[in-house]
């Protein structure tokens, strides 16, 4: 079985709520059978940046980290908070490699 990289934006009151929402949405869209190549394959994440970045900065950082600790298709996804003007929820970029 191979692996592919993914990038997923998700919003929530916390990074955990945003992650859980992204996983559930991916499972709905791609199924629960495994090997989807999406965030549905991930059970956890780690913060790649505590600082909020623009979408462009977040993509750049995610790309530079893709072949580091986030290259393990069975390991955690990376998470980067995105700058926002909303106080209600924050958008996060989740990224990494997933089994397909």
C-alpha positions in Angstrom: 0.0 0.0 0.0 1.2 3.5 -0.8 0.8 6.9 0.6 -0.2 10.3 -0.6 -0.1 13.8 1.0 -3.1 15.8 2.0 -4.0 19.3 3.0 -7.3 20.0 4.7 -8.7 23.3 6.1 -11.2 23.0 8.9 -12.7 25.5 11.4 -13.6 25.0 15.0 -13.6 26.5 18.5 -10.4 24.5 19.2 -7.9 22.6 17.0 -9.3 19.3 18.4 -12.8 20.2 17.3 -11.6 21.3 13.9 -9.6 18.0 13.5 -12.5 15.8 14.6 -14.8 17.6 12.1 -12.2 17.2 9.3 -11.8 13.5 10.0 -15.6 12.9 10.1 -16.2 14.9 6.9 -13.4 12.9 5.1 -14.9 9.6 6.4 -18.3 10.7 5.1 -16.9 11.7 1.7 -14.4 8.8 1.2 -15.7 6.0 3.4 -14.6 4.3 6.6 -12.7 1.4 4.9 -9.3 2.8 5.3 -6.6 3.6 2.7 -8.4 6.7 1.5 -5.3 8.9 1.2 -7.1 11.6 3.3 -7.2 12.9 6.8 -9.7 10.2 7.5 -6.7 7.9 8.1 -5.4 10.0 11.0 -6.2 9.6 14.7 -4.2 12.5 16.0 -2.3 15.6 15.2 0.5 17.8 16.5 0.9 21.5 16.3 3.4 22.5 13.6 3.2 26.1 14.6 1.6 27.9 17.6 1.6 31.1 15.7 -1.3 31.9 13.3 -0.1 32.3 9.7 -1.7 33.4 6.5 -2.9 30.6 4.2 0.1 31.1 1.9 2.6 31.0 4.8 0.8 27.9 6.2 1.1 26.1 2.9 4.8 27.0 2.6 5.5 25.8 6.1 3.4 22.6 5.6 5.4 21.9 2.4 8.7 22.4 4.1 7.7 20.0 6.9 6.0 17.3 4.7 9.2 15.1 4.6 10.0 15.4 8.3 8.0 14.0 11.2 4.8 14.3 9.1 6.1 11.9 6.5 4.9 8.8 8.4 1.6 7.7 6.9 0.7 6.1 10.3 1.8 9.1 12.4 0.0 12.3 13.4 -1.1 15.0 11.0 0.4 18.5 11.3 -1.7 21.4 12.3 -1.2 25.2 11.6 -3.6 27.9 12.8 -4.7 30.3 10.1 -5.0 34.1 10.7 -8.6 35.1 11.0 -10.7 38.1 12.0 -13.3 35.8 13.6 -13.3 35.4 17.4 -15.9 32.5 17.3 -13.8 29.9 15.5 -10.4 29.5 14.1 -9.4 27.9 10.8 -6.6 25.3 10.8 -4.6 23.7 8.1 -4.1 20.0 8.7 -1.5 18.2 6.5 0.6 15.1 6.2 0.8 11.7 4.5 -2.0 9.2 4.6 -2.2 5.6 3.5 -4.0 4.9 0.2 
